[in-house]
Each structure stands twice: as structure tokens, then as C-alpha cells.
Amino acid sequence: MQNEYEIKKEMCEIGKRVYNRGMVAANDGNFSVKLNDNEFLCTPTGVSKGFMTPEYICKVDAKGNVLQANKGFRPSSEIKMHMRVYQERPDVNSVVHAHPLYATTFAICGIPLTQPIMPEAVIALGCVPIAKYGTPSTMEIPDAVSEHLQYFDAVLLENHGALAYSDSLLSAYHKMESLEFYAQLLYQSKMLGEPQEFNKEQMDKLYEIRRQMGLPGKHPANVCPNAKAGKPSCHSCGGSCGAAAPEAATADADLVASITKKVMDQLGL
Ligand code: 13P
């Protein structure tokens, strides 16, 4: 089990990777780690995440209020987006936001990443929808992201960038890396011609591998919003994801949880 200082050091290391791989420019991007239900570490606003040291890292509560920040540092301007993910996805322990070149290009053109073209992307990510545009630092982004949280572990932010979340910082970062690699492959294969997509049989096999691996998180192999609603799948899963009983039960449980949350929000509970 890492102590708080070790987690801060890991956040600095991830900052270097995100910056050095060109997934952010200048001071862009932010990430956070959940310590417990009321304490979260996050990157500070307005600094290059590639040059951070542990003293840069801020601590906030579940509402994003500052619990601890060294002089000259304030939490990320996007902290509300992070907090919304933790609030609606109790299984998530880390959130990573970046502006990777290819993924952001798709987000700017309004093209979600839904073409199944390589096994790793299908197994690790499924497909990646686009959350509608919101003004940075306002509640518009958390509200837009919220629509996708119960079904996906990564989303594009329209005309902005990408968001990935998982059970650990490294895993959330890896999702961002996979997302960008997938976006780059999709872009380049479209330049060469029409990318060849997997057929239903190939997809079924890949989704079965994902189930066998028991990977955490939400994925169309486990929860497909369209298959659940009896519509044709929008996520290249051929509808197979809704077929198995345990997955269907998970989907129902998710739906009940989401409706309960909306009712409680409306009642102000
Ligand atoms: P912060 O430096 O405030 O985290 O903002 C960076 C960013 O990329 C906003 O989208």
C-alpha cells in the first residue's frame, strides 16, 4: 500500500509521461487520485504537469474544496469534472484528463471512436463516445460526461480532449495511452483507405476474452446501453454484450442505480 507521499511522486511521474508523450501542451491536462471517500489528491491549475514535484500536489474533499495546498498552488480548474466521476463511479480511484493529438482531433470533428479495428482497443476500451461540448471549468463538462459514466471508462470531450478513469492512476493513464494509440491507428488507416473492421464472430470472441479476463470497469462487453434497450448496438458489439444473463443482471443493476441517483438528486438528498 502506497503512502500519500509515494502517490504524489507517482502523480509527478505520470505528469512527465503525459507531457513527454505529447498528450498535453504547455500547462494542459490534469489528474487526480482518490485516497478515501473524502480526500483526493489532484494536480494544481496552470502549471506544466511535466515538471511537477510532490509539493505541487493539492488535496481536496469530495466537493472539490481545498483541504491542503502549498502557497502558490490551487487545485485544477477541472476539479468538478473529476469529482463527478468519483461521485457516480464508486469503483474509480483515479481520473486522467489530457489533450492527445489524435483523440482530440476526433473530438473536434465530432467522430466517436467506435470502429473495431484492433484486438487490444476492443478488449481494453470497447468504444469511446463523445461527451457534448461544455465550457471548461463550468458544470457543463461534468453534466455532459455524466451521461456516459455508467457505460464507458473513457470519453472524448467535444472540441476539447479526452478523459479516462480506472481503479488506479497507472491504469487510468494506460487507458489514455491506449485511447490515443487507437485514435492514431484509426486516423492513419482512414488515410490509407477504408479500415477493415472485425465481424460479429471476431467481436464475440474478443468480448469473451474480456469477460474471461474479468477486467474491472464498464465496457460494452458487459453493459451496452443500446443492446439493453433492445436497439441495434451502436458500439460495434453486435448486441452480443446483452446476451449473457450475468451481464444482463449487471446492466439492470446499473440502470436501477442510475434512476435512483437521479431521483435522489432531484429530491436534494
Ligand atoms: P488546469 O491546469 O486548471 O488543470 O487546466 C488544464 C486543462 O487542460 C483544462 O482543460
py3Dmol code that shows the C-alpha trace and the ligand (Angstrom):
import py3Dmol

protein = """\
ATOM      1  CA  MET A   1       0.000   0.000   0.000  1.00  0.00           C
ATOM      2  CA  GLN A   2       1.480   3.363  -1.076  1.00  0.00           C
ATOM      3  CA  ASN A   3       1.617   6.222   1.402  1.00  0.00           C
ATOM      4  CA  GLU A   4       0.457   9.704   0.428  1.00  0.00           C
ATOM      5  CA  TYR A   5       3.939  10.933  -0.462  1.00  0.00           C
ATOM      6  CA  GLU A   6       4.524   7.938  -2.739  1.00  0.00           C
ATOM      7  CA  ILE A   7       1.229   8.627  -4.523  1.00  0.00           C
ATOM      8  CA  LYS A   8       2.284  12.275  -5.032  1.00  0.00           C
ATOM      9  CA  LYS A   9       5.579  11.059  -6.512  1.00  0.00           C
ATOM     10  CA  GLU A  10       3.691   8.711  -8.846  1.00  0.00           C
ATOM     11  CA  MET A  11       1.483  11.626  -9.952  1.00  0.00           C
ATOM     12  CA  CYS A  12       4.627  13.582 -10.869  1.00  0.00           C
ATOM     13  CA  GLU A  13       5.926  10.575 -12.812  1.00  0.00           C
ATOM     14  CA  ILE A  14       2.646  10.244 -14.722  1.00  0.00           C
ATOM     15  CA  GLY A  15       2.783  14.010 -15.386  1.00  0.00           C
ATOM     16  CA  LYS A  16       6.164  13.515 -17.059  1.00  0.00           C
ATOM     17  CA  ARG A  17       4.862  10.643 -19.191  1.00  0.00           C
ATOM     18  CA  VAL A  18       1.759  12.580 -20.284  1.00  0.00           C
ATOM     19  CA  TYR A  19       3.879  15.635 -21.164  1.00  0.00           C
ATOM     20  CA  ASN A  20       6.777  13.781 -22.777  1.00  0.00           C
ATOM     21  CA  ARG A  21       4.449  11.727 -24.962  1.00  0.00           C
ATOM     22  CA  GLY A  22       2.851  14.927 -26.250  1.00  0.00           C
ATOM     23  CA  MET A  23      -0.530  14.136 -24.722  1.00  0.00           C
ATOM     24  CA  VAL A  24      -0.713  17.714 -23.435  1.00  0.00           C
ATOM     25  CA  ALA A  25       0.770  21.058 -24.474  1.00  0.00           C
ATOM     26  CA  ALA A  26       2.190  23.660 -22.085  1.00  0.00           C
ATOM     27  CA  ASN A  27       0.112  23.641 -18.845  1.00  0.00           C
ATOM     28  CA  ASP A  28      -2.735  21.465 -20.135  1.00  0.00           C
ATOM     29  CA  GLY A  29      -4.186  18.310 -18.601  1.00  0.00           C
ATOM     30  CA  ASN A  30      -4.929  17.272 -15.055  1.00  0.00           C
ATOM     31  CA  PHE A  31      -5.325  14.127 -12.988  1.00  0.00           C
ATOM     32  CA  SER A  32      -6.427  13.047  -9.546  1.00  0.00           C
ATOM     33  CA  VAL A  33      -6.280  10.107  -7.156  1.00  0.00           C
ATOM     34  CA  LYS A  34      -8.846   9.077  -4.529  1.00  0.00           C
ATOM     35  CA  LEU A  35      -7.355   8.487  -1.058  1.00  0.00           C
ATOM     36  CA  ASN A  36     -10.678   7.798   0.669  1.00  0.00           C
ATOM     37  CA  ASP A  37     -14.313   8.960   0.355  1.00  0.00           C
ATOM     38  CA  ASN A  38     -13.450  12.491   1.465  1.00  0.00           C
ATOM     39  CA  GLU A  39      -9.815  13.038   0.458  1.00  0.00           C
ATOM     40  CA  PHE A  40      -8.478  13.309  -3.084  1.00  0.00           C
ATOM     41  CA  LEU A  41      -5.100  14.383  -4.441  1.00  0.00           C
ATOM     42  CA  CYS A  42      -5.105  16.460  -7.624  1.00  0.00           C
ATOM     43  CA  THR A  43      -2.725  18.330  -9.894  1.00  0.00           C
ATOM     44  CA  PRO A  44      -2.598  22.116  -9.481  1.00  0.00           C
ATOM     45  CA  THR A  45      -4.019  24.513 -12.040  1.00  0.00           C
ATOM     46  CA  GLY A  46      -1.872  26.386 -14.521  1.00  0.00           C
ATOM     47  CA  VAL A  47       1.411  24.501 -14.238  1.00  0.00           C
ATOM     48  CA  SER A  48       3.100  22.162 -16.680  1.00  0.00           C
ATOM     49  CA  LYS A  49       2.315  18.656 -15.470  1.00  0.00           C
ATOM     50  CA  GLY A  50       5.640  17.514 -16.894  1.00  0.00           C
ATOM     51  CA  PHE A  51       7.679  19.435 -14.322  1.00  0.00           C
ATOM     52  CA  MET A  52       5.855  18.819 -11.046  1.00  0.00           C
ATOM     53  CA  THR A  53       7.376  17.828  -7.710  1.00  0.00           C
ATOM     54  CA  PRO A  54       5.325  16.353  -4.816  1.00  0.00           C
ATOM     55  CA  GLU A  55       4.842  19.793  -3.173  1.00  0.00           C
ATOM     56  CA  TYR A  56       2.773  20.869  -6.197  1.00  0.00           C
ATOM     57  CA  ILE A  57       0.027  18.330  -5.485  1.00  0.00           C
ATOM     58  CA  CYS A  58      -3.148  19.641  -3.785  1.00  0.00           C
ATOM     59  CA  LYS A  59      -5.654  17.826  -1.597  1.00  0.00           C
ATOM     60  CA  VAL A  60      -9.420  18.398  -1.883  1.00  0.00           C
ATOM     61  CA  ASP A  61     -12.592  17.000  -0.329  1.00  0.00           C
ATOM     62  CA  ALA A  62     -15.411  15.216  -2.211  1.00  0.00           C
ATOM     63  CA  LYS A  63     -16.879  18.571  -3.255  1.00  0.00           C
ATOM     64  CA  GLY A  64     -13.544  19.830  -4.595  1.00  0.00           C
ATOM     65  CA  ASN A  65     -12.919  22.219  -1.670  1.00  0.00           C
ATOM     66  CA  VAL A  66      -9.241  22.679  -0.784  1.00  0.00           C
ATOM     67  CA  LEU A  67      -8.063  20.638   2.205  1.00  0.00           C
ATOM     68  CA  GLN A  68      -4.367  21.320   1.650  1.00  0.00           C
ATOM     69  CA  ALA A  69      -2.369  23.254  -0.940  1.00  0.00           C
ATOM     70  CA  ASN A  70       1.072  24.789  -0.687  1.00  0.00           C
ATOM     71  CA  LYS A  71       1.494  28.513  -1.258  1.00  0.00           C
ATOM     72  CA  GLY A  72       1.112  29.408  -4.932  1.00  0.00           C
ATOM     73  CA  PHE A  73      -0.860  26.277  -5.842  1.00  0.00           C
ATOM     74  CA  ARG A  74      -4.605  25.824  -6.362  1.00  0.00           C
ATOM     75  CA  PRO A  75      -6.458  22.671  -7.464  1.00  0.00           C
ATOM     76  CA  SER A  76      -7.117  22.065 -11.158  1.00  0.00           C
ATOM     77  CA  SER A  77      -9.794  24.256 -12.737  1.00  0.00           C
ATOM     78  CA  GLU A  78     -11.432  20.993 -13.878  1.00  0.00           C
ATOM     79  CA  ILE A  79     -11.753  19.502 -10.392  1.00  0.00           C
ATOM     80  CA  LYS A  80     -15.573  19.421 -10.663  1.00  0.00           C
ATOM     81  CA  MET A  81     -15.287  17.063 -13.644  1.00  0.00           C
ATOM     82  CA  HIS A  82     -13.071  14.721 -11.614  1.00  0.00           C
ATOM     83  CA  MET A  83     -15.383  14.832  -8.613  1.00  0.00           C
ATOM     84  CA  ARG A  84     -18.386  13.949 -10.761  1.00  0.00           C
ATOM     85  CA  VAL A  85     -16.622  10.792 -11.931  1.00  0.00           C
ATOM     86  CA  TYR A  86     -15.822   9.732  -8.338  1.00  0.00           C
ATOM     87  CA  GLN A  87     -19.368  10.556  -7.243  1.00  0.00           C
ATOM     88  CA  GLU A  88     -21.030   8.475  -9.939  1.00  0.00           C
ATOM     89  CA  ARG A  89     -18.458   5.685 -10.234  1.00  0.00           C
ATOM     90  CA  PRO A  90     -17.506   4.361  -6.771  1.00  0.00           C
ATOM     91  CA  ASP A  91     -15.237   1.793  -8.466  1.00  0.00           C
ATOM     92  CA  VAL A  92     -12.966   4.573  -9.800  1.00  0.00           C
ATOM     93  CA  ASN A  93      -9.825   5.569  -7.875  1.00  0.00           C
ATOM     94  CA  SER A  94      -8.147   7.801 -10.435  1.00  0.00           C
ATOM     95  CA  VAL A  95      -9.114  10.199 -13.254  1.00  0.00           C
ATOM     96  CA  VAL A  96      -6.821  11.412 -16.054  1.00  0.00           C
ATOM     97  CA  HIS A  97      -7.626  14.275 -18.437  1.00  0.00           C
ATOM     98  CA  ALA A  98      -5.392  15.097 -21.414  1.00  0.00           C
ATOM     99  CA  HIS A  99      -5.491  16.561 -24.932  1.00  0.00           C
ATOM    100  CA  PRO A 100      -3.790  13.837 -27.009  1.00  0.00           C
ATOM    101  CA  LEU A 101      -3.394  14.931 -30.623  1.00  0.00           C
ATOM    102  CA  TYR A 102      -5.321  12.229 -32.494  1.00  0.00           C
ATOM    103  CA  ALA A 103      -8.042  11.647 -29.904  1.00  0.00           C
ATOM    104  CA  THR A 104      -8.635  15.404 -29.684  1.00  0.00           C
ATOM    105  CA  THR A 105      -8.769  15.610 -33.487  1.00  0.00           C
ATOM    106  CA  PHE A 106     -11.634  13.081 -33.453  1.00  0.00           C
ATOM    107  CA  ALA A 107     -13.280  15.058 -30.630  1.00  0.00           C
ATOM    108  CA  ILE A 108     -13.043  18.256 -32.681  1.00  0.00           C
ATOM    109  CA  CYS A 109     -14.540  16.582 -35.753  1.00  0.00           C
ATOM    110  CA  GLY A 110     -17.323  15.035 -33.658  1.00  0.00           C
ATOM    111  CA  ILE A 111     -16.322  11.453 -34.572  1.00  0.00           C
ATOM    112  CA  PRO A 112     -16.531   8.921 -31.702  1.00  0.00           C
ATOM    113  CA  LEU A 113     -14.045   6.040 -31.626  1.00  0.00           C
ATOM    114  CA  THR A 114     -16.375   3.167 -32.439  1.00  0.00           C
ATOM    115  CA  GLN A 115     -14.743   1.235 -35.267  1.00  0.00           C
ATOM    116  CA  PRO A 116     -13.432  -2.129 -34.037  1.00  0.00           C
ATOM    117  CA  ILE A 117     -10.097  -2.439 -35.792  1.00  0.00           C
ATOM    118  CA  MET A 118      -7.612  -3.934 -33.339  1.00  0.00           C
ATOM    119  CA  PRO A 119      -7.958  -6.525 -30.549  1.00  0.00           C
ATOM    120  CA  GLU A 120      -6.321  -4.546 -27.737  1.00  0.00           C
ATOM    121  CA  ALA A 121      -8.541  -1.492 -28.234  1.00  0.00           C
ATOM    122  CA  VAL A 122     -11.678  -3.638 -28.351  1.00  0.00           C
ATOM    123  CA  ILE A 123     -10.710  -5.556 -25.205  1.00  0.00           C
ATOM    124  CA  ALA A 124      -9.342  -2.662 -23.141  1.00  0.00           C
ATOM    125  CA  LEU A 125     -11.574   0.196 -24.250  1.00  0.00           C
ATOM    126  CA  GLY A 126     -14.565  -1.023 -26.199  1.00  0.00           C
ATOM    127  CA  CYS A 127     -15.594   2.141 -27.914  1.00  0.00           C
ATOM    128  CA  VAL A 128     -15.242   5.723 -26.840  1.00  0.00           C
ATOM    129  CA  PRO A 129     -18.215   8.105 -27.129  1.00  0.00           C
ATOM    130  CA  ILE A 130     -18.116  11.915 -27.241  1.00  0.00           C
ATOM    131  CA  ALA A 131     -19.466  13.976 -24.366  1.00  0.00           C
ATOM    132  CA  LYS A 132     -21.084  17.105 -25.776  1.00  0.00           C
ATOM    133  CA  TYR A 133     -19.127  20.344 -25.621  1.00  0.00           C
ATOM    134  CA  GLY A 134     -19.012  22.249 -22.356  1.00  0.00           C
ATOM    135  CA  THR A 135     -17.158  25.383 -21.311  1.00  0.00           C
ATOM    136  CA  PRO A 136     -14.025  24.374 -19.375  1.00  0.00           C
ATOM    137  CA  SER A 137     -14.226  24.740 -15.579  1.00  0.00           C
ATOM    138  CA  THR A 138     -18.059  25.027 -15.585  1.00  0.00           C
ATOM    139  CA  MET A 139     -20.607  22.365 -14.629  1.00  0.00           C
ATOM    140  CA  GLU A 140     -21.337  21.880 -18.338  1.00  0.00           C
ATOM    141  CA  ILE A 141     -18.494  19.378 -18.688  1.00  0.00           C
ATOM    142  CA  PRO A 142     -19.359  17.233 -15.632  1.00  0.00           C
ATOM    143  CA  ASP A 143     -23.005  17.166 -16.788  1.00  0.00           C
ATOM    144  CA  ALA A 144     -22.023  16.113 -20.312  1.00  0.00           C
ATOM    145  CA  VAL A 145     -19.586  13.453 -19.064  1.00  0.00           C
ATOM    146  CA  SER A 146     -22.161  12.110 -16.612  1.00  0.00           C
ATOM    147  CA  GLU A 147     -24.318  10.776 -19.484  1.00  0.00           C
ATOM    148  CA  HIS A 148     -21.609   8.267 -20.373  1.00  0.00           C
ATOM    149  CA  LEU A 149     -20.173   7.317 -16.995  1.00  0.00           C
ATOM    150  CA  GLN A 150     -22.238   4.185 -16.418  1.00  0.00           C
ATOM    151  CA  TYR A 151     -21.298   2.664 -19.757  1.00  0.00           C
ATOM    152  CA  PHE A 152     -17.722   3.606 -20.566  1.00  0.00           C
ATOM    153  CA  ASP A 153     -14.306   4.037 -18.930  1.00  0.00           C
ATOM    154  CA  ALA A 154     -13.108   6.688 -21.376  1.00  0.00           C
ATOM    155  CA  VAL A 155     -14.831   9.525 -23.235  1.00  0.00           C
ATOM    156  CA  LEU A 156     -13.829  12.178 -25.713  1.00  0.00           C
ATOM    157  CA  LEU A 157     -14.734  15.741 -24.729  1.00  0.00           C
ATOM    158  CA  GLU A 158     -16.126  17.527 -27.776  1.00  0.00           C
ATOM    159  CA  ASN A 159     -13.745  20.200 -29.129  1.00  0.00           C
ATOM    160  CA  HIS A 160     -11.549  19.711 -26.063  1.00  0.00           C
ATOM    161  CA  GLY A 161      -9.751  16.434 -25.322  1.00  0.00           C
ATOM    162  CA  ALA A 162     -10.209  13.100 -23.588  1.00  0.00           C
ATOM    163  CA  LEU A 163     -10.997  11.683 -20.154  1.00  0.00           C
ATOM    164  CA  ALA A 164     -10.081   8.233 -18.792  1.00  0.00           C
ATOM    165  CA  TYR A 165     -10.702   6.745 -15.348  1.00  0.00           C
ATOM    166  CA  SER A 166      -9.955   3.460 -13.645  1.00  0.00           C
ATOM    167  CA  ASP A 167      -9.214   1.709 -10.380  1.00  0.00           C
ATOM    168  CA  SER A 168      -5.638   3.063 -10.196  1.00  0.00           C
ATOM    169  CA  LEU A 169      -3.642   6.018 -11.529  1.00  0.00           C
ATOM    170  CA  LEU A 170      -1.463   3.788 -13.709  1.00  0.00           C
ATOM    171  CA  SER A 171      -4.471   2.021 -15.153  1.00  0.00           C
ATOM    172  CA  ALA A 172      -6.293   5.324 -15.889  1.00  0.00           C
ATOM    173  CA  TYR A 173      -3.130   6.632 -17.561  1.00  0.00           C
ATOM    174  CA  HIS A 174      -2.784   3.406 -19.592  1.00  0.00           C
ATOM    175  CA  LYS A 175      -6.371   3.803 -20.772  1.00  0.00           C
ATOM    176  CA  MET A 176      -5.496   7.282 -22.017  1.00  0.00           C
ATOM    177  CA  GLU A 177      -2.434   5.870 -23.812  1.00  0.00           C
ATOM    178  CA  SER A 178      -4.487   3.065 -25.417  1.00  0.00           C
ATOM    179  CA  LEU A 179      -7.169   5.546 -26.431  1.00  0.00           C
ATOM    180  CA  GLU A 180      -4.648   7.776 -28.171  1.00  0.00           C
ATOM    181  CA  PHE A 181      -2.949   4.847 -29.916  1.00  0.00           C
ATOM    182  CA  TYR A 182      -6.342   3.596 -31.129  1.00  0.00           C
ATOM    183  CA  ALA A 183      -7.259   7.100 -32.372  1.00  0.00           C
ATOM    184  CA  GLN A 184      -3.930   7.376 -34.194  1.00  0.00           C
ATOM    185  CA  LEU A 185      -4.359   3.968 -35.872  1.00  0.00           C
ATOM    186  CA  LEU A 186      -7.899   4.808 -36.885  1.00  0.00           C
ATOM    187  CA  TYR A 187      -6.818   8.148 -38.318  1.00  0.00           C
ATOM    188  CA  GLN A 188      -3.914   6.681 -40.255  1.00  0.00           C
ATOM    189  CA  SER A 189      -5.823   3.685 -41.593  1.00  0.00           C
ATOM    190  CA  LYS A 190      -8.531   6.069 -42.829  1.00  0.00           C
ATOM    191  CA  MET A 191      -5.791   7.977 -44.664  1.00  0.00           C
ATOM    192  CA  LEU A 192      -4.662   4.777 -46.431  1.00  0.00           C
ATOM    193  CA  GLY A 193      -8.125   3.523 -47.256  1.00  0.00           C
ATOM    194  CA  GLU A 194     -11.178   2.105 -45.501  1.00  0.00           C
ATOM    195  CA  PRO A 195     -10.114   0.367 -42.245  1.00  0.00           C
ATOM    196  CA  GLN A 196     -11.195  -3.274 -42.157  1.00  0.00           C
ATOM    197  CA  GLU A 197     -13.464  -3.846 -39.177  1.00  0.00           C
ATOM    198  CA  PHE A 198     -13.871  -7.063 -37.184  1.00  0.00           C
ATOM    199  CA  ASN A 199     -17.012  -9.049 -37.993  1.00  0.00           C
ATOM    200  CA  LYS A 200     -19.531 -10.136 -35.360  1.00  0.00           C
ATOM    201  CA  GLU A 201     -17.894 -13.519 -34.815  1.00  0.00           C
ATOM    202  CA  GLN A 202     -14.483 -11.918 -34.260  1.00  0.00           C
ATOM    203  CA  MET A 203     -16.034  -9.352 -31.904  1.00  0.00           C
ATOM    204  CA  ASP A 204     -17.839 -12.043 -29.901  1.00  0.00           C
ATOM    205  CA  LYS A 205     -14.514 -13.808 -29.346  1.00  0.00           C
ATOM    206  CA  LEU A 206     -12.783 -10.605 -28.217  1.00  0.00           C
ATOM    207  CA  TYR A 207     -15.587  -9.724 -25.819  1.00  0.00           C
ATOM    208  CA  GLU A 208     -15.450 -13.257 -24.424  1.00  0.00           C
ATOM    209  CA  ILE A 209     -11.728 -12.770 -23.775  1.00  0.00           C
ATOM    210  CA  ARG A 210     -12.539  -9.556 -21.921  1.00  0.00           C
ATOM    211  CA  ARG A 211     -15.121 -11.372 -19.772  1.00  0.00           C
ATOM    212  CA  GLN A 212     -12.682 -14.211 -19.065  1.00  0.00           C
ATOM    213  CA  MET A 213     -10.028 -11.713 -18.001  1.00  0.00           C
ATOM    214  CA  GLY A 214     -12.503 -10.224 -15.525  1.00  0.00           C
ATOM    215  CA  LEU A 215     -11.205  -6.713 -16.176  1.00  0.00           C
ATOM    216  CA  PRO A 216     -12.696  -4.053 -13.879  1.00  0.00           C
ATOM    217  CA  GLY A 217     -14.739  -1.096 -15.098  1.00  0.00           C
ATOM    218  CA  LYS A 218     -17.606  -0.573 -17.523  1.00  0.00           C
ATOM    219  CA  HIS A 219     -17.353  -1.855 -21.057  1.00  0.00           C
ATOM    220  CA  PRO A 220     -19.792  -2.652 -23.832  1.00  0.00           C
ATOM    221  CA  ALA A 221     -18.838  -6.305 -23.371  1.00  0.00           C
ATOM    222  CA  ASN A 222     -20.588  -6.092 -20.014  1.00  0.00           C
ATOM    223  CA  VAL A 223     -23.012  -3.199 -20.345  1.00  0.00           C
ATOM    224  CA  CYS A 224     -24.241  -1.968 -23.701  1.00  0.00           C
ATOM    225  CA  PRO A 225     -26.805   0.837 -23.440  1.00  0.00           C
ATOM    226  CA  ASN A 226     -28.380   0.017 -26.788  1.00  0.00           C
ATOM    227  CA  ALA A 227     -28.429  -3.755 -26.567  1.00  0.00           C
ATOM    228  CA  LYS A 228     -30.049  -3.328 -23.162  1.00  0.00           C
ATOM    229  CA  ALA A 229     -32.764  -1.184 -24.678  1.00  0.00           C
ATOM    230  CA  GLY A 230     -33.380  -3.777 -27.416  1.00  0.00           C
ATOM    231  CA  LYS A 231     -31.978  -1.487 -30.143  1.00  0.00           C
ATOM    232  CA  PRO A 232     -29.246  -2.325 -32.647  1.00  0.00           C
ATOM    233  CA  SER A 233     -25.896  -1.922 -30.970  1.00  0.00           C
ATOM    234  CA  CYS A 234     -24.236   1.425 -31.517  1.00  0.00           C
ATOM    235  CA  HIS A 235     -20.947   0.126 -30.245  1.00  0.00           C
ATOM    236  CA  SER A 236     -19.875  -2.481 -32.716  1.00  0.00           C
ATOM    237  CA  CYS A 237     -20.608  -5.231 -30.243  1.00  0.00           C
ATOM    238  CA  GLY A 238     -23.248  -6.803 -32.442  1.00  0.00           C
ATOM    239  CA  GLY A 239     -25.603  -6.829 -29.482  1.00  0.00           C
ATOM    240  CA  SER A 240     -23.821  -9.879 -28.101  1.00  0.00           C
ATOM    241  CA  CYS A 241     -22.917  -7.991 -24.977  1.00  0.00           C
ATOM    242  CA  GLY A 242     -26.506  -8.063 -23.729  1.00  0.00           C
ATOM    243  CA  ALA A 243     -26.906 -11.793 -24.288  1.00  0.00           C
ATOM    244  CA  ALA A 244     -25.390 -13.433 -21.228  1.00  0.00           C
ATOM    245  CA  ALA A 245     -27.550 -13.495 -18.113  1.00  0.00           C
ATOM    246  CA  PRO A 246     -24.929 -12.240 -15.596  1.00  0.00           C
ATOM    247  CA  GLU A 247     -24.144  -9.235 -17.790  1.00  0.00           C
ATOM    248  CA  ALA A 248     -27.843  -8.510 -18.245  1.00  0.00           C
ATOM    249  CA  ALA A 249     -28.234  -8.539 -14.482  1.00  0.00           C
ATOM    250  CA  THR A 250     -25.332  -6.113 -14.150  1.00  0.00           C
ATOM    251  CA  ALA A 251     -26.943  -3.852 -16.734  1.00  0.00           C
ATOM    252  CA  ASP A 252     -30.249  -3.869 -14.831  1.00  0.00           C
ATOM    253  CA  ALA A 253     -28.461  -3.094 -11.583  1.00  0.00           C
ATOM    254  CA  ASP A 254     -26.718  -0.174 -13.284  1.00  0.00           C
ATOM    255  CA  LEU A 255     -29.999   1.150 -14.640  1.00  0.00           C
ATOM    256  CA  VAL A 256     -31.644   0.959 -11.195  1.00  0.00           C
ATOM    257  CA  ALA A 257     -28.627   2.707  -9.630  1.00  0.00           C
ATOM    258  CA  SER A 258     -28.719   5.472 -12.223  1.00  0.00           C
ATOM    259  CA  ILE A 259     -32.501   6.082 -11.809  1.00  0.00           C
ATOM    260  CA  THR A 260     -32.165   6.035  -8.012  1.00  0.00           C
ATOM    261  CA  LYS A 261     -29.385   8.601  -8.225  1.00  0.00           C
ATOM    262  CA  LYS A 262     -31.427  10.919 -10.475  1.00  0.00           C
ATOM    263  CA  VAL A 263     -34.426  10.727  -8.095  1.00  0.00           C
ATOM    264  CA  MET A 264     -32.204  11.420  -5.066  1.00  0.00           C
ATOM    265  CA  ASP A 265     -30.564  14.349  -6.866  1.00  0.00           C
ATOM    266  CA  GLN A 266     -33.995  15.800  -7.670  1.00  0.00           C
ATOM    267  CA  LEU A 267     -35.035  15.417  -4.035  1.00  0.00           C
ATOM    268  CA  GLY A 268     -31.772  17.087  -2.992  1.00  0.00           C
ATOM    269  CA  LEU A 269     -30.748  14.047  -0.917  1.00  0.00           C
TER     270      LEU A 269
END
"""
ligand_1 = """\
10
13P
P -5.728 23.024 -15.170
O -4.285 23.422 -15.288
O -6.557 24.050 -14.424
O -5.876 21.659 -14.591
O -6.359 23.013 -16.626
C -5.727 22.380 -17.685
C -6.692 21.901 -18.724
O -6.275 21.162 -19.575
C -8.100 22.318 -18.709
O -8.843 21.607 -19.656
"""
view = py3Dmol.view(width=600, height=400)
view.addModel(protein, "pdb")
view.setStyle({"model": 0}, {"cartoon": {"style": "trace"}})
view.addModel(ligand_1, "xyz")
view.setStyle({"model": 1}, {"stick": {}})
view.zoomTo()
view.show()
